[in-house]
Amino acid sequence: MIKIKEERCKGCEYCVIYCPKGLINMAPHLSMKGVHPAIFKDPEMKCTGCRFCALMCPDCCIEVYK
């Protein structure tokens, strides 16, 4: 499981690109920064906790929990 700090996300989409399972997308709503923040959806619990998303995030917005 991961947690994305929406208020810090600048919408760069690196986490979307590097998630090997495709579990991160951009939200349809705008954040307070005026960007579409990243959101994590994993209804089938496919996340392996690989941390690629957190490692690629330039603003350290993502925390990974195993």
Buried (B, 14 or more C-beta within 10 A) or exposed (E): EBEBBBEBBBBBBBBBEBBEEEBBBBBEEEBEEEBBBBBBEEEEEEBEEEEBBBEBBEEEBBEBEE
